[in-house]
């Protein structure tokens, strides 16, 4: 009993030391559950998470858009049923085939530049789809939009994982919002496409999509943190390190598998 009492009343440990230890523990807990240091404000953090969510929502936003207006496009451009099918198929096939490839590109050459450039090019090709005059034009540009959506997802996931390294409620909220991008993107894509088509015509659906993603390109430029270390500069030596043959085989395999399911 005496030993236990001595341990409880450790004379070498002052009350100030105990208070300092408690303060350090509270600071650690606050650091784990508070705003990451790479963000200057909560608004910046919210805009970053929203931008990452829109990155994964790009392909579902596009597919929801096409679902509503494909018949109008087919009638206006005098497309066959096969050509109408390829409006949807080209984008989803490109997105699925190149997803792993762009994961390697993001890890090697940088996530933030790839995310910003893919969002910007997605808006450019969406704008181009609004001016489509032939079936081939429409199918190719939708495939390019699918390619850009595949390029946007890996860097968005990678940056989210780097920013929220430790388990916390804040991390759960961020990834929950990110995961909601696909279903909500499809729903909002269908709704916005229906409204814009009803008021202005099917071309306005693509222009509206372009406006949305050019806005998020600007937001990404100012809010996405640079959390990646050891990235390569684009050069011939860096390209040689990249497993080009393996990437091409993966792309071809996924493309063949996806096309066989259709």
C-alpha positions in Angstrom: 0.0 0.0 0.0 2.9 2.3 0.8 4.4 1.8 -2.6 1.2 2.6 -4.3 0.8 5.8 -2.3 4.3 6.9 -3.2 3.6 6.3 -6.9 0.4 8.4 -6.6 2.3 11.2 -4.7 5.4 11.2 -6.8 7.4 14.1 -5.3 9.6 14.5 -8.4 6.6 15.4 -10.5 5.4 18.9 -10.1 1.8 20.0 -10.8 3.1 22.2 -13.6 4.6 19.2 -15.4 1.2 17.4 -15.1 -0.6 20.4 -16.5 1.9 20.7 -19.4 1.5 17.0 -20.3 -2.3 17.3 -20.3 -2.0 20.4 -22.5 0.2 18.5 -25.0 -2.2 15.6 -25.1 -5.1 18.0 -25.8 -3.1 19.7 -28.5 -2.3 16.4 -30.2 -6.0 15.4 -30.2 -6.9 18.9 -31.6 -4.3 18.5 -34.3 -5.6 15.1 -35.4 -9.2 16.3 -35.6 -8.7 19.9 -36.6 -8.2 21.5 -40.0 -5.1 20.3 -41.9 -2.2 22.8 -41.8 -2.1 23.0 -45.6 -5.4 24.9 -45.6 -5.5 28.6 -44.7 -9.2 28.5 -43.8 -12.2 26.2 -43.5 -13.6 27.7 -46.8 -10.5 26.6 -48.7 -10.8 23.1 -47.2 -14.5 22.9 -48.2 -13.8 24.1 -51.7 -11.0 21.6 -52.1 -13.2 18.7 -51.0 -16.0 19.9 -53.3 -13.5 20.1 -56.2 -12.3 16.5 -55.5 -15.9 15.4 -55.4 -16.6 17.0 -58.8 -13.5 15.3 -60.2 -14.9 11.8 -59.5 -18.4 13.0 -60.5 -17.2 14.1 -64.0 -18.0 10.8 -65.8 -21.3 10.2 -64.1 -22.3 13.8 -64.7 -21.5 13.3 -68.4 -23.4 10.0 -68.5 -26.5 11.5 -66.8 -26.3 14.4 -69.3 -26.1 12.0 -72.3 -28.9 9.8 -71.0 -31.4 12.7 -71.4 -30.3 14.2 -74.7 -29.1 11.2 -76.8 -32.3 11.0 -78.7 -32.3 14.7 -79.5 -28.7 14.5 -80.6 -29.4 11.5 -82.8 -32.3 13.2 -84.5 -30.5 16.5 -85.0 -27.3 14.9 -86.4 -29.1 12.1 -88.2 -27.2 9.4 -86.4 -27.8 5.6 -86.6 -28.7 3.6 -83.5 -25.1 2.3 -83.3 -23.7 5.9 -83.5 -26.1 7.0 -80.7 -24.9 4.0 -78.6 -21.3 5.1 -79.0 -22.0 8.5 -77.6 -22.3 6.8 -74.2 -20.0 3.9 -74.9 -17.0 6.0 -76.0 -16.9 8.1 -72.8 -17.4 5.2 -70.4 -14.9 2.9 -72.3 -12.2 5.6 -72.2 -12.8 6.4 -68.6 -12.5 2.7 -67.5 -9.6 1.8 -69.7 -7.3 4.7 -68.8 -8.0 4.9 -65.0 -5.0 2.8 -63.9 -2.7 4.4 -66.5 -3.4 7.9 -65.1 -2.8 6.6 -61.6 0.8 5.9 -62.5 1.1 9.2 -64.3 -0.2 11.1 -61.2 2.2 9.4 -58.9 5.2 10.0 -61.1 4.7 13.5 -62.5 2.5 15.2 -59.9 -1.1 15.1 -58.8 -2.1 18.7 -58.7 -1.0 19.6 -62.3 -2.8 16.5 -63.6 -6.0 17.3 -61.7 -6.1 20.9 -62.9 -5.3 20.1 -66.5 -7.8 17.3 -66.7 -10.6 19.4 -65.3 -9.8 22.2 -67.8 -9.6 19.9 -70.8 -12.9 18.2 -69.7 -14.6 21.7 -69.9 -12.9 22.4 -73.3 -14.2 19.1 -74.8 -17.6 19.7 -73.3 -17.7 23.1 -75.0 -16.6 21.4 -78.3 -19.4 18.8 -78.0 -21.9 21.7 -78.0 -20.8 22.6 -81.5 -20.8 19.0 -82.9 -22.0 18.8 -86.5 -21.3 15.1 -87.4 -21.8 11.8 -85.5 -18.0 11.0 -85.6 -17.3 14.5 -84.1 -19.7 13.8 -81.3 -18.4 10.3 -80.5 -14.8 11.3 -80.5 -15.3 14.3 -78.3 -17.3 12.3 -75.8 -14.5 9.7 -75.7 -12.0 12.5 -75.0 -14.2 13.7 -72.1 -14.2 10.2 -70.7 -10.4 10.3 -71.0 -10.2 13.5 -69.0 -12.5 12.2 -66.3 -10.2 9.1 -66.0 -7.3 11.5 -65.6 -9.0 13.5 -62.8 -9.9 10.7 -60.4 -6.4 9.3 -59.4 -4.9 12.7 -58.4 -8.1 13.6 -56.5 -8.0 10.4 -54.5 -4.2 10.7 -53.9 -4.4 14.3 -52.7 -7.3 13.6 -50.4 -5.3 10.6 -48.9 -2.2 12.8 -48.4 -4.1 15.7 -46.8 -6.1 13.5 -44.4 -3.4 11.0 -43.3 -4.7 10.1 -39.8 -8.2 8.7 -39.0 -10.6 11.3 -37.8 -14.1 12.5 -38.1 -12.9 15.2 -40.5 -11.4 12.5 -42.8 -14.6 10.5 -42.7 -16.6 13.6 -43.7 -14.2 14.4 -46.6 -14.3 10.9 -48.0 -18.0 10.5 -47.5 -18.5 13.7 -49.6 -16.0 12.4 -52.2 -17.8 9.0 -52.4 -21.2 10.8 -53.0 -19.8 12.3 -56.2 -20.8 9.5 -58.5 -24.5 9.0 -57.7 -25.1 12.7 -57.1 -23.2 13.6 -60.3 -25.5 11.3 -62.4 -28.6 12.7 -60.7 -27.6 16.4 -61.1 -26.4 15.7 -64.7 -29.7 14.3 -65.7 -31.7 17.1 -64.0 -29.6 20.0 -65.4 -29.5 18.4 -68.8 -33.3 18.1 -68.9 -33.8 21.7 -67.8 -31.2 23.2 -70.2 -32.5 21.1 -73.1 -36.1 22.1 -72.4 -35.2 25.8 -72.4 -32.3 26.2 -74.9 -31.8 22.8 -76.7 -29.4 19.9 -76.3 -26.3 21.8 -77.2 -26.8 24.0 -74.1 -26.4 20.9 -71.9 -22.7 20.5 -72.9 -22.1 24.3 -72.6 -23.5 24.2 -69.1 -21.2 21.3 -68.3 -18.3 23.3 -69.6 -19.1 26.3 -67.5 -19.4 24.2 -64.3 -16.0 22.5 -64.9 -14.1 25.6 -65.9 -15.3 27.2 -62.6 -13.9 24.2 -60.7 -10.7 24.4 -62.6 -10.2 27.9 -61.3 -11.2 26.8 -57.8 -8.7 23.9 -58.0 -5.9 26.2 -58.9 -6.3 28.2 -55.7 -7.5 25.5 -53.2 -5.7 22.2 -54.0 -2.6 21.8 -51.9 0.7 20.4 -53.1 1.3 17.4 -50.9 3.4 15.2 -53.1 7.1 14.7 -52.6 9.7 13.1 -55.0 7.8 13.6 -58.2 9.6 13.5 -61.6 10.0 16.2 -64.1 8.6 15.3 -67.5 11.6 14.1 -69.6 12.7 11.2 -71.7 14.5 9.6 -68.8 11.4 9.8 -66.7 9.3 8.4 -69.5 11.7 5.4 -69.7 11.1 4.7 -66.0 7.4 4.5 -66.7 6.2 1.0 -67.7 4.7 2.0 -71.0 4.3 -1.5 -72.3 2.5 -2.7 -69.2 0.3 0.4 -69.3 -0.7 -0.3 -72.9 -1.4 -3.9 -72.1 -3.6 -2.9 -69.2 -5.5 -0.3 -71.3 -6.0 -2.8 -74.1 -7.2 -5.6 -71.7 -9.7 -3.3 -69.9 -10.9 -1.9 -73.2 -11.5 -5.4 -74.7 -13.2 -6.6 -71.6 -15.4 -3.6 -71.3 -16.4 -3.7 -75.0 -17.2 -7.4 -74.7 -19.8 -6.6 -72.0 -21.7 -4.2 -74.3 
